[in-house]
Amino acid sequence: MSSIHLLENSLINKIAAGEVIERPASVVKELVENSIDSGAATVTVSIKDGGTSLISVTDNGCGIPQDEVKTAFLRHATSKLQKFDDLENILTMGFRGEALASIAAVSQLEMITKTKDESTGTSIKINGGVTEDVKPVGCADGTTVQVKNIFYNTPARKKFLKRNSTEGSYVADVINKIALGHPEISFKLINNGVVIMQTNGNGDLKTTAFGILGRDCIRASLPLNSAKDGWKLEGFIVKPEIARGNRSYESFYINKRFIKSDLLKKAAEDGYKGYLMGGKFPVVVLNLTPPPGCVDVNVHPTKSDVRFNDESFIFDFISGAVSKTLKGETLIPDAASPDFSEMSGIKPIKAEEITIDLDAMLDEIEKKEAEEENKKGYFDIRPLEPVSLTLNEPKAPVAEKPVQEEKVVPLSMVIDHIEEKEEQEKKAKSEGEAILPPTPKKKPFFHNYRIIGQIFFTYWLIQQGNELYIIDQHAAHEKVLYEKLSERIRARKVSSQLLLEPVSITVTLREKRIIEENMELFTSIGFEIEAFGRNTYSIRAVPFIFDGTANPVFFTEIVDALEAGRIKDGFELKQDKIAQISCKAAVKGNNVLSYQEARALIEDLLKLDNPFNCPHGRPTIIKISKYEIEKKFKRIL
């Protein structure tokens, strides 16, 4: 075994560089963040061969004084941090003093920089961490850094780079993320001489996002601004109809620095619960501003990972803000809208697309659409008599295989069965008590509608104004039942079902403490349990809503969730189970509903906070405008 010895500085720098510089995109990220910290209003990034042969970053920031240029390339040299306590309130993009030294150690680098107070600038050339030349040059205020042949002296790292087009797409993604966090800065990205992205830096987030996420996404965006206990959350979220198949479009920032956080992603997705189908993820751009000392940003050299001092608070804060924003909107997808196209790789853009006046563009689009709508007038809306509907199922054609009839479940019977006991309990409770003023009813989205009829014995057609709405009777009924059952659990009106034979479970001391502290909660949601020995409990009754079968695994799931601190009532214990029961009890497709039953279903649906999606995230209602229909028939060009 060889003796212990100190490594050479050049080798130390190359090893350390591996923590910060993974690929060309890492170089771009670090250099652009330095430009932001310099107070730059414009930043131009130019790459060749995906950044493997050349990366150039130019800004109009404050520049570096001539006598500090060489110092800037020493490891842990920084102007952004003076003492340890400053870490608790870091507002700059960088602060560790590692980026320039790491980049210079694995590339051929040249920097030209000048402050506004100096008459000439300074040029410095570094080859593999070794300074070769420092001299004065004439240049504009600001800084330009050129990085050539990244990893030329570390072939083991270079061989793991992907194709140039792939590396270029990583660079584009980095610029997109940074630009969304800094709409006040104009960014330009040039790939092999072609401008592929540019923002105008006017400070408007939606204008910046328009060129990155596209028109459909921005028109479906919802502004979000929330504050609580010194924390601020701002940005926008996008309606569920623009859902994606992965989490790449969930962008989160701390003090405008892009971060990667599973906690924030799960919190935002929790706010979308009930709005998205399984396997779909939202599009969000949110910046979190914390009070001093509540976030640890010094977790990893890349500064993309952070730690929060109260994760439960952050989860509830973000989830609640997203949920509240969605509940305040009408979320009916347009059947004629195109799917949100995938954004992948780097694509060139036309010169006229570089500078975008978003407000003027959207105003013009909406003005033209409104003019077309007004030209067509409105339908004459009259109440429809039940007798005018033909809802009897026709006989199937001989050539087709007849559809097997399912048992018809009258909607009114299902709803009446649920509401009957609620009315009895309300009446008994109100006897002898003061009469309270009635709670004002929520104004439904449909306020002057007409039921046209039913198609395929599953979908109801509703006309209101110049819009045609299509309601899935199964999804709608499932949602109504889900909310009714959920409300009973929230109100702790769940009955218990005694088991023929009690089920015994053995728990740890930690689990025993949680059970004892939450015994009242277990009782309120329908469990009947009692201690049976030192670390054993006997389950004698279970909530009827959970199919009447005691499951020790399910019980321990509740205990684990309680320990995490994110369950406040029984409703959150088994939402999936409630959704399954609602689905089984709901009227099915091909079940024939009468006109009166359909109207009752629609009225009940529209009373809900979120009538637009079933518990599994499927839409209950879609719409198509008269304008779109007439376009299909070529009545409008």
C-alpha positions as CSV (number, residue, x, y, z in Angstrom):
1,M,0.0,0.0,0.0
2,S,1.4,3.4,-1.0
3,S,2.1,6.1,1.6
4,I,-0.4,8.9,2.4
5,H,0.4,12.1,0.5
6,L,-1.2,15.3,-0.6
7,L,-2.7,15.6,-4.0
8,E,-1.4,18.2,-6.5
9,N,-3.6,21.3,-6.8
10,S,-4.3,20.6,-10.5
11,L,-5.6,17.1,-9.6
12,I,-7.6,18.5,-6.7
13,N,-9.2,21.1,-9.0
14,K,-10.2,18.4,-11.5
15,I,-11.7,16.2,-8.9
16,A,-13.6,19.1,-7.3
17,A,-14.8,20.2,-10.8
18,G,-16.6,17.0,-11.1
19,E,-19.0,18.0,-8.4
20,V,-20.0,21.2,-10.1
21,I,-19.5,20.6,-13.8
22,E,-21.2,17.5,-15.2
23,R,-21.8,18.6,-18.8
24,P,-21.9,21.7,-21.0
25,A,-25.3,22.6,-19.5
26,S,-23.6,22.9,-16.1
27,V,-21.1,25.4,-17.4
28,V,-23.9,27.4,-19.0
29,K,-25.9,27.4,-15.7
30,E,-22.9,28.6,-13.6
31,L,-21.8,31.3,-16.0
32,V,-25.4,32.6,-16.6
33,E,-26.0,32.7,-12.8
34,N,-22.8,34.8,-12.5
35,S,-24.2,37.2,-15.1
36,I,-27.4,37.5,-13.2
37,D,-25.5,38.3,-10.0
38,S,-23.5,41.0,-11.9
39,G,-26.8,42.9,-12.4
40,A,-26.9,42.2,-16.2
41,A,-30.0,43.2,-18.1
42,T,-29.1,41.2,-21.2
43,V,-27.4,37.8,-21.4
44,T,-26.4,36.1,-24.6
45,V,-25.4,32.4,-24.7
46,S,-23.9,30.9,-27.8
47,I,-22.9,27.3,-28.2
48,K,-21.4,25.0,-30.9
49,D,-21.7,21.3,-31.1
50,G,-24.0,21.2,-28.1
51,G,-21.5,23.2,-26.1
52,T,-18.8,20.5,-26.3
53,S,-16.5,22.7,-28.6
54,L,-17.6,26.2,-27.6
55,I,-19.7,27.9,-25.0
56,S,-19.8,31.7,-25.0
57,V,-21.7,33.8,-22.4
58,T,-21.8,37.6,-22.7
59,D,-23.5,40.0,-20.4
60,N,-23.7,43.8,-19.7
61,G,-23.2,43.5,-16.0
62,C,-20.9,45.2,-13.6
63,G,-17.8,43.4,-14.8
64,I,-14.7,42.4,-12.7
65,P,-12.1,45.0,-11.7
66,Q,-8.6,44.4,-13.3
67,D,-6.9,43.7,-10.0
68,E,-9.5,41.0,-9.0
69,V,-9.6,39.0,-12.3
70,K,-7.0,36.5,-11.3
71,T,-8.4,36.1,-7.8
72,A,-11.8,35.3,-9.3
73,F,-10.4,32.0,-10.6
74,L,-9.1,30.8,-7.2
75,R,-11.2,28.2,-5.6
76,H,-13.7,29.5,-2.9
77,A,-13.0,33.1,-4.0
78,T,-16.4,35.0,-4.0
79,S,-17.8,38.5,-3.5
80,K,-21.2,37.2,-2.4
81,L,-20.5,35.7,1.0
82,Q,-18.6,37.3,3.9
83,K,-19.4,35.2,7.0
84,F,-21.2,31.9,7.8
85,D,-24.4,33.7,9.0
86,D,-24.8,35.1,5.5
87,L,-25.8,31.6,4.4
88,E,-29.2,32.0,6.1
89,N,-30.3,34.8,3.8
90,I,-28.5,34.3,0.5
91,L,-30.2,36.1,-2.4
92,T,-27.5,35.7,-5.1
93,M,-27.4,32.8,-7.5
94,G,-23.9,31.8,-6.5
95,F,-22.0,32.1,-3.3
96,R,-19.6,29.2,-3.0
97,G,-16.8,30.5,-5.2
98,E,-16.3,27.2,-7.0
99,A,-17.7,27.7,-10.5
100,L,-15.0,29.6,-12.4
101,A,-12.2,27.5,-10.9
102,S,-14.0,24.3,-11.8
103,I,-14.8,25.4,-15.3
104,A,-11.2,26.6,-15.9
105,A,-9.8,23.3,-14.6
106,V,-11.5,21.2,-17.3
107,S,-11.4,23.5,-20.4
108,Q,-9.6,26.1,-22.4
109,L,-11.1,29.4,-21.1
110,E,-10.8,33.0,-22.0
111,M,-12.5,35.9,-20.1
112,I,-12.8,39.5,-21.2
113,T,-14.3,41.8,-18.6
114,K,-14.6,45.5,-17.9
115,T,-16.2,47.7,-15.2
116,K,-17.9,51.0,-16.2
117,D,-15.2,52.9,-14.2
118,E,-12.3,51.5,-16.1
119,S,-11.0,52.8,-19.4
120,T,-9.9,49.4,-20.7
121,G,-10.9,45.9,-20.0
122,T,-8.9,42.8,-19.0
123,S,-8.4,39.5,-20.9
124,I,-7.3,36.3,-19.1
125,K,-6.6,33.0,-20.7
126,I,-6.5,29.7,-18.6
127,N,-5.7,26.3,-20.1
128,G,-6.6,23.4,-17.9
129,G,-6.4,25.4,-14.7
130,V,-3.1,27.0,-15.6
131,T,-3.1,30.8,-16.3
132,E,-1.3,31.5,-19.5
133,D,-1.9,35.2,-20.3
134,V,-3.4,38.3,-18.6
135,K,-3.5,41.6,-20.5
136,P,-5.5,44.8,-21.0
137,V,-7.9,44.9,-24.0
138,G,-10.5,47.3,-25.4
139,C,-14.1,46.0,-24.8
140,A,-17.6,47.1,-23.8
141,D,-18.7,47.1,-20.2
142,G,-19.6,43.7,-18.9
143,T,-18.1,40.2,-19.2
144,T,-17.7,37.6,-21.9
145,V,-16.5,34.1,-21.0
146,Q,-15.6,31.6,-23.8
147,V,-15.2,28.0,-22.8
148,K,-13.6,25.7,-25.5
149,N,-13.2,21.9,-25.6
150,I,-14.8,21.1,-22.3
151,F,-13.2,18.0,-20.6
152,Y,-10.4,17.9,-23.1
153,N,-8.0,17.0,-20.3
154,T,-10.3,14.6,-18.5
155,P,-11.2,12.0,-21.2
156,A,-12.9,9.7,-18.7
157,R,-15.5,12.4,-18.2
158,K,-15.8,13.5,-21.8
159,K,-16.6,10.0,-23.1
160,F,-19.8,10.0,-21.0
161,L,-21.2,13.0,-22.8
162,K,-24.2,12.3,-25.1
163,R,-24.7,13.3,-28.7
164,N,-24.3,17.0,-29.5
165,S,-28.0,17.4,-30.2
166,T,-28.8,15.9,-26.7
167,E,-26.3,18.0,-24.9
168,G,-27.7,21.1,-26.8
169,S,-31.2,20.2,-25.6
170,Y,-29.9,20.2,-22.0
171,V,-28.4,23.6,-22.5
172,A,-31.7,24.9,-23.9
173,D,-33.6,23.5,-20.9
174,V,-31.2,25.2,-18.5
175,I,-31.7,28.6,-20.2
176,N,-35.5,28.1,-20.3
177,K,-35.6,27.4,-16.6
178,I,-33.4,30.4,-15.7
179,A,-35.4,32.7,-18.0
180,L,-38.7,31.7,-16.4
181,G,-37.2,32.6,-13.0
182,H,-35.9,36.0,-14.3
183,P,-38.4,37.6,-16.7
184,E,-36.8,41.0,-16.0
185,I,-33.6,39.9,-17.9
186,S,-33.4,39.5,-21.7
187,F,-31.9,36.1,-22.6
188,K,-30.8,34.9,-26.0
189,L,-29.6,31.4,-26.9
190,I,-27.7,30.8,-30.2
191,N,-27.0,27.3,-31.3
192,N,-24.5,26.8,-34.2
193,G,-25.2,30.4,-35.4
194,V,-29.1,30.1,-35.2
195,V,-31.1,32.0,-32.6
196,I,-33.4,29.5,-31.0
197,M,-34.7,31.4,-28.0
198,Q,-35.0,35.0,-27.0
199,T,-36.9,36.8,-24.3
200,N,-37.5,40.6,-24.2
201,G,-36.8,41.1,-20.5
202,N,-39.9,43.3,-19.8
203,G,-40.5,41.7,-16.4
204,D,-43.7,40.0,-17.4
205,L,-43.6,36.3,-16.6
206,K,-46.3,35.3,-19.1
207,T,-44.6,37.1,-21.9
208,T,-41.4,35.2,-21.1
209,A,-43.3,31.9,-20.7
210,F,-45.1,32.4,-24.0
211,G,-41.9,31.8,-26.1
212,I,-40.9,28.8,-23.9
213,L,-44.2,27.0,-23.1
214,G,-46.3,28.1,-26.0
215,R,-49.6,29.8,-26.6
216,D,-52.0,27.0,-25.5
217,C,-50.2,26.7,-22.2
218,I,-50.2,30.5,-21.5
219,R,-53.9,31.0,-22.4
220,A,-54.7,28.2,-19.9
221,S,-52.5,29.7,-17.2
222,L,-53.9,30.9,-13.8
223,P,-52.0,33.5,-11.8
224,L,-51.1,32.4,-8.2
225,N,-50.2,34.7,-5.4
226,S,-50.3,33.5,-1.8
227,A,-48.6,34.5,1.5
228,K,-48.5,32.9,4.9
229,D,-46.4,33.3,8.0
230,G,-43.8,35.3,6.1
231,W,-43.6,32.9,3.2
232,K,-44.6,34.2,-0.3
233,L,-45.6,32.0,-3.3
234,E,-46.1,33.6,-6.7
235,G,-46.2,32.6,-10.4
236,F,-48.8,30.7,-12.3
237,I,-50.3,27.3,-12.7
238,V,-51.9,25.8,-15.8
239,K,-55.4,24.4,-16.1
240,P,-55.5,20.5,-15.9
241,E,-56.5,20.2,-19.5
242,I,-52.8,21.0,-20.4
243,A,-51.4,18.1,-18.4
244,R,-48.1,16.5,-19.3
245,G,-46.8,12.9,-19.2
246,N,-43.8,13.8,-17.0
247,R,-42.7,16.3,-14.4
248,S,-40.4,18.2,-16.7
249,Y,-42.8,21.2,-16.8
250,E,-43.0,21.7,-13.1
251,S,-40.6,24.6,-12.4
252,F,-39.9,25.7,-8.8
253,Y,-37.7,28.6,-7.6
254,I,-36.4,29.8,-4.2
255,N,-35.7,33.5,-4.4
256,K,-35.7,33.1,-8.2
257,R,-33.1,30.3,-8.2
258,F,-34.3,27.2,-10.0
259,I,-34.3,24.2,-7.6
260,K,-35.1,20.5,-7.7
261,S,-37.4,19.5,-4.9
262,D,-39.5,16.3,-4.6
263,L,-41.4,18.0,-1.7
264,L,-42.5,20.9,-3.8
265,K,-43.5,18.7,-6.8
266,K,-45.6,16.4,-4.6
267,A,-47.2,19.4,-2.9
268,A,-48.2,21.0,-6.2
269,E,-49.5,17.7,-7.5
270,D,-51.5,17.2,-4.3
271,G,-53.2,20.5,-5.0
272,Y,-54.2,19.1,-8.4
273,K,-55.6,16.0,-6.8
274,G,-59.0,15.1,-8.3
275,Y,-58.2,17.2,-11.4
276,L,-55.7,15.0,-13.2
277,M,-55.8,11.4,-14.3
278,G,-53.1,8.9,-13.1
279,G,-49.8,9.3,-15.0
280,K,-50.5,13.0,-15.8
281,F,-48.6,15.9,-14.2
282,P,-49.3,19.7,-14.1
283,V,-47.5,22.6,-15.6
284,V,-46.5,25.1,-13.0
285,V,-44.0,28.0,-12.6
286,L,-43.8,29.0,-9.0
287,N,-41.3,31.1,-7.0
288,L,-41.1,30.7,-3.2
289,T,-39.7,33.5,-1.1
290,P,-38.9,32.3,2.4
291,P,-38.3,34.3,5.6
292,P,-34.6,34.4,6.7
293,G,-33.2,31.2,8.2
294,C,-36.0,28.9,7.0
295,V,-34.2,27.3,4.0
296,D,-30.7,25.7,3.8
297,V,-29.3,26.3,0.3
298,N,-25.9,25.0,1.1
299,V,-26.7,21.3,0.5
300,H,-24.9,20.6,-2.7
301,P,-22.3,22.4,-4.9
302,T,-24.8,22.8,-7.7
303,K,-27.1,24.7,-5.3
304,S,-30.2,23.0,-6.9
305,D,-31.1,21.0,-3.7
306,V,-32.4,22.7,-0.6
307,R,-33.7,21.7,2.8
308,F,-36.7,23.3,4.6
309,N,-37.0,23.6,8.4
310,D,-40.7,22.7,8.3
311,E,-41.6,20.5,5.4
312,S,-45.2,19.8,6.6
313,F,-45.9,23.6,6.6
314,I,-44.4,24.0,3.1
315,F,-46.4,21.0,1.7
316,D,-49.7,22.3,3.1
317,F,-48.9,25.9,2.0
318,I,-48.2,25.0,-1.6
319,S,-50.9,22.4,-1.9
320,G,-53.5,24.7,-0.4
321,A,-52.6,27.6,-2.7
322,V,-52.8,25.5,-5.8
323,S,-56.1,23.9,-4.7
324,K,-57.6,27.3,-3.9
325,T,-56.6,28.7,-7.3
326,L,-58.1,25.8,-9.2
327,K,-61.4,25.9,-7.2
328,G,-62.0,29.4,-8.2
329,E,-62.0,28.6,-11.9
330,T,-64.3,27.0,-14.4
331,L,-62.3,24.1,-15.7
332,I,-64.3,22.7,-18.6
333,P,-62.0,21.5,-21.4
334,D,-62.8,22.6,-25.0
335,A,-63.4,19.5,-27.1
336,A,-62.0,21.4,-30.1
337,S,-58.7,22.4,-28.5
338,P,-55.6,20.7,-29.9
339,D,-53.3,18.7,-27.6
340,F,-50.4,20.6,-26.0
341,S,-47.5,19.7,-28.3
342,E,-44.4,18.2,-26.8
343,M,-41.4,20.5,-26.4
344,S,-38.2,18.5,-27.0
345,G,-34.7,19.4,-28.2
346,I,-33.6,22.7,-29.7
347,K,-35.7,24.1,-32.6
348,P,-34.9,27.2,-34.6
349,I,-37.4,30.1,-34.6
350,K,-38.1,32.7,-37.2
351,A,-36.7,36.1,-36.7
352,E,-40.1,37.7,-36.4
353,E,-40.8,35.4,-33.4
354,I,-37.9,36.6,-31.4
355,T,-39.6,39.7,-29.9
356,I,-43.1,39.0,-28.7
357,D,-45.8,41.4,-27.5
358,L,-47.8,38.9,-25.7
359,D,-50.6,41.2,-24.5
360,A,-51.2,42.6,-27.9
361,M,-51.1,39.2,-29.5
362,L,-53.6,37.6,-27.2
363,D,-55.9,40.6,-27.2
364,E,-56.0,40.5,-31.0
365,I,-56.7,36.8,-31.0
366,E,-59.5,37.1,-28.5
367,K,-60.9,40.2,-30.3
368,K,-61.2,38.3,-33.6
369,E,-62.8,35.3,-31.9
370,A,-65.3,37.5,-30.1
371,E,-66.2,39.3,-33.3
372,E,-66.9,35.9,-35.0
373,E,-69.0,34.8,-32.1
374,N,-71.1,38.0,-32.1
375,K,-71.8,37.7,-35.8
376,K,-73.5,34.4,-35.2
377,G,-75.9,35.6,-32.5
378,Y,-77.3,33.4,-29.7
379,F,-79.5,30.3,-29.7
380,D,-83.1,30.8,-28.6
381,I,-83.1,29.1,-25.2
382,R,-86.4,27.7,-24.1
383,P,-87.2,25.1,-21.4
384,L,-87.5,21.6,-22.8
385,E,-90.5,19.6,-22.0
386,P,-89.8,16.1,-20.8
387,V,-92.1,14.6,-23.3
388,S,-90.0,16.0,-26.2
389,L,-87.1,13.7,-25.2
390,T,-86.7,10.2,-26.7
391,L,-84.6,8.3,-24.2
392,N,-85.8,4.7,-24.8
393,E,-83.0,2.4,-25.9
394,P,-83.5,1.4,-29.6
395,K,-83.1,-2.1,-30.7
396,A,-79.6,-2.9,-32.0
397,P,-79.2,-3.5,-35.7
398,V,-79.3,-7.2,-36.7
399,A,-75.8,-6.9,-38.2
400,E,-74.3,-5.7,-35.0
401,K,-73.7,-7.5,-31.7
402,P,-76.4,-6.3,-29.3
403,V,-75.1,-4.4,-26.3
404,Q,-75.7,-6.3,-23.1
405,E,-78.1,-4.4,-20.9
406,E,-77.0,-3.4,-17.4
407,K,-79.4,-3.1,-14.6
408,V,-80.9,0.4,-14.6
409,V,-80.1,2.3,-11.3
410,P,-82.5,5.3,-10.9
411,L,-80.4,8.2,-9.9
412,S,-83.1,9.6,-7.6
413,M,-83.2,6.5,-5.5
414,V,-79.4,6.5,-5.0
415,I,-79.4,10.2,-4.0
416,D,-82.5,9.9,-1.9
417,H,-81.0,7.0,0.0
418,I,-78.0,9.0,0.9
419,E,-79.8,12.2,1.8
420,E,-82.7,10.6,3.7
421,K,-80.6,10.0,6.9
422,E,-78.9,13.4,6.6
423,E,-82.3,15.1,6.6
424,Q,-83.5,13.0,9.6
425,E,-80.3,13.9,11.6
426,K,-80.7,17.5,10.7
427,K,-84.3,17.6,11.7
428,A,-83.6,15.9,15.0
429,K,-80.8,18.2,15.8
430,S,-82.7,21.3,15.0
431,E,-85.6,20.6,17.3
432,G,-85.6,23.0,20.2
433,E,-82.7,25.0,18.7
434,A,-82.7,28.5,17.2
435,I,-83.3,28.6,13.5
436,L,-80.2,29.7,11.7
437,P,-80.3,31.7,8.5
438,P,-79.9,29.5,5.4
439,T,-76.5,29.2,3.8
440,P,-76.5,31.1,0.5
441,K,-76.4,28.6,-2.4
442,K,-73.4,28.7,-4.8
443,K,-74.4,30.1,-8.2
444,P,-74.0,27.2,-10.7
445,F,-72.0,27.6,-13.8
446,F,-75.1,26.6,-15.8
447,H,-77.7,29.2,-15.0
448,N,-79.8,29.3,-18.2
449,Y,-79.3,26.0,-19.9
450,R,-81.3,23.6,-22.0
451,I,-81.0,19.8,-22.0
452,I,-81.0,18.7,-25.6
453,G,-81.0,15.0,-25.1
454,Q,-78.7,12.0,-24.7
455,I,-76.3,10.2,-27.1
456,F,-75.0,6.7,-26.8
457,F,-77.1,6.3,-23.6
458,T,-74.1,7.8,-21.7
459,Y,-73.6,11.4,-22.6
460,W,-76.0,14.3,-22.0
461,L,-76.0,17.3,-24.3
462,I,-76.5,20.7,-22.7
463,Q,-76.9,24.0,-24.6
464,Q,-76.2,27.4,-23.1
465,G,-75.6,30.4,-25.2
466,N,-73.3,29.6,-28.0
467,E,-71.8,26.6,-26.3
468,L,-72.6,22.9,-26.4
469,Y,-71.7,21.0,-23.3
470,I,-71.4,17.2,-23.1
471,I,-71.7,15.5,-19.6
472,D,-70.6,12.0,-18.9
473,Q,-73.4,10.7,-16.7
474,H,-71.2,8.0,-15.0
475,A,-68.3,10.5,-14.2
476,A,-70.8,13.1,-13.0
477,H,-72.7,10.7,-10.8
478,E,-69.5,9.3,-9.4
479,K,-68.3,12.8,-8.5
480,V,-71.6,13.6,-6.7
481,L,-71.5,10.4,-4.7
482,Y,-67.8,10.8,-3.9
483,E,-68.4,14.3,-2.4
484,K,-71.4,13.1,-0.4
485,L,-69.5,10.2,1.1
486,S,-66.4,12.4,1.7
487,E,-68.5,15.0,3.5
488,R,-70.0,12.4,5.8
489,I,-66.5,11.3,6.8
490,R,-65.3,14.9,7.2
491,A,-68.3,15.5,9.4
492,R,-67.5,12.3,11.3
493,K,-70.9,10.7,10.6
494,V,-69.5,7.3,9.6
495,S,-71.1,4.3,11.1
496,S,-69.2,1.3,12.5
497,Q,-69.6,-2.3,11.6
498,L,-68.9,-4.9,14.3
499,L,-66.6,-7.8,13.2
500,L,-67.6,-11.4,13.8
501,E,-64.1,-12.0,15.2
502,P,-61.9,-9.2,16.4
503,V,-58.6,-8.8,14.7
504,S,-55.4,-8.4,16.8
505,I,-52.4,-6.4,15.7
506,T,-49.0,-6.0,17.4
507,V,-47.3,-2.5,17.2
508,T,-44.0,-0.9,18.1
509,L,-43.6,1.5,21.0
510,R,-43.6,4.4,18.5
511,E,-46.8,3.2,16.8
512,K,-48.4,2.6,20.3
513,R,-47.7,6.3,21.2
514,I,-49.3,7.5,17.9
515,I,-52.4,5.3,18.4
516,E,-52.9,6.5,22.0
517,E,-52.6,10.1,21.0
518,N,-55.1,9.7,18.2
519,M,-57.6,7.3,19.8
520,E,-60.4,9.9,19.5
521,L,-59.7,10.3,15.7
522,F,-59.9,6.5,15.2
523,T,-63.2,6.4,17.0
524,S,-64.7,9.3,15.1
525,I,-64.1,7.7,11.7
526,G,-65.6,4.4,12.7
527,F,-62.9,2.2,14.3
528,E,-63.5,0.5,17.6
529,I,-60.2,-0.6,19.1
530,E,-58.9,-1.4,22.6
531,A,-55.6,-2.3,24.2
532,F,-55.0,-6.0,24.4
533,G,-51.7,-6.5,26.2
534,R,-48.6,-4.4,26.3
535,N,-48.1,-3.8,22.5
536,T,-51.2,-5.4,21.1
537,Y,-54.6,-3.9,20.1
538,S,-57.8,-5.6,19.2
539,I,-59.9,-4.1,16.4
540,R,-63.6,-4.9,17.1
541,A,-65.3,-2.6,14.6
542,V,-64.4,-0.9,11.3
543,P,-65.9,1.9,9.3
544,F,-68.6,0.7,7.0
545,I,-67.2,2.8,4.2
546,F,-64.2,0.5,4.0
547,D,-66.2,-2.6,3.0
548,G,-66.3,-3.9,6.5
549,T,-63.1,-5.9,6.3
550,A,-60.4,-5.2,8.9
551,N,-57.0,-5.0,7.4
552,P,-54.0,-4.7,9.8
553,V,-51.9,-3.2,6.9
554,F,-54.5,-0.5,6.3
555,F,-54.5,0.3,10.0
556,T,-50.8,0.7,10.1
557,E,-50.9,2.9,7.0
558,I,-53.1,5.2,9.0
559,V,-50.6,5.2,11.8
560,D,-47.7,6.0,9.5
561,A,-49.7,8.8,7.8
562,L,-50.5,10.3,11.2
563,E,-46.8,10.2,12.2
564,A,-46.0,12.2,9.0
565,G,-48.3,14.9,10.3
566,R,-50.2,15.4,7.0
567,I,-53.5,13.8,8.0
568,K,-55.9,16.0,9.8
569,D,-59.1,14.0,9.5
570,G,-60.5,10.7,8.4
571,F,-61.3,11.9,4.9
572,E,-57.6,12.0,4.0
573,L,-57.1,8.4,5.1
574,K,-58.5,6.6,2.1
575,Q,-59.6,8.9,-0.7
576,D,-58.8,6.2,-3.3
577,K,-61.2,3.8,-1.4
578,I,-63.9,6.4,-1.4
579,A,-63.4,6.9,-5.1
580,Q,-63.7,3.2,-5.8
581,I,-66.9,2.9,-3.8
582,S,-68.4,5.9,-5.6
583,C,-67.4,4.4,-8.9
584,K,-69.2,1.1,-8.2
585,A,-72.3,2.8,-6.9
586,A,-72.6,5.4,-9.8
587,V,-75.0,5.0,-12.7
588,K,-73.1,3.3,-15.6
589,G,-72.9,4.1,-19.3
590,N,-75.8,2.6,-21.2
591,N,-78.1,3.0,-18.2
592,V,-81.2,4.9,-19.2
593,L,-81.9,8.0,-17.1
594,S,-85.1,10.0,-17.4
595,Y,-85.1,13.7,-18.1
596,Q,-85.9,14.5,-14.5
597,E,-83.1,12.3,-13.2
598,A,-80.6,13.9,-15.7
599,R,-81.7,17.4,-14.5
600,A,-81.3,16.3,-10.8
601,L,-77.8,14.9,-11.6
602,I,-76.7,18.1,-13.3
603,E,-78.0,20.3,-10.5
604,D,-76.2,18.3,-7.9
605,L,-73.0,18.3,-9.9
606,L,-73.0,22.0,-10.3
607,K,-73.3,22.6,-6.6
608,L,-69.8,21.1,-6.0
609,D,-66.6,23.1,-5.6
610,N,-65.1,21.1,-8.4
611,P,-67.8,19.7,-10.7
612,F,-65.4,19.4,-13.6
613,N,-63.5,16.2,-12.8
614,C,-64.4,12.8,-11.4
615,P,-62.4,11.5,-8.4
616,H,-60.0,9.8,-10.8
617,G,-59.3,13.0,-12.7
618,R,-61.4,12.3,-15.8
619,P,-63.4,15.3,-17.1
620,T,-67.2,15.2,-16.3
621,I,-67.9,18.0,-18.8
622,I,-66.5,19.1,-22.1
623,K,-67.6,21.8,-24.4
624,I,-67.5,22.8,-28.0
625,S,-68.6,26.2,-29.3
626,K,-71.0,27.0,-32.1
627,Y,-68.1,28.8,-33.8
628,E,-66.0,25.5,-33.8
629,I,-68.9,23.5,-35.1
630,E,-69.5,25.9,-38.0
631,K,-65.8,25.8,-38.8
632,K,-66.1,22.0,-39.2
633,F,-69.0,22.4,-41.6
634,K,-67.0,25.1,-43.5
635,R,-69.6,27.7,-42.8
636,I,-66.7,29.9,-41.5
637,L,-63.4,30.0,-43.3
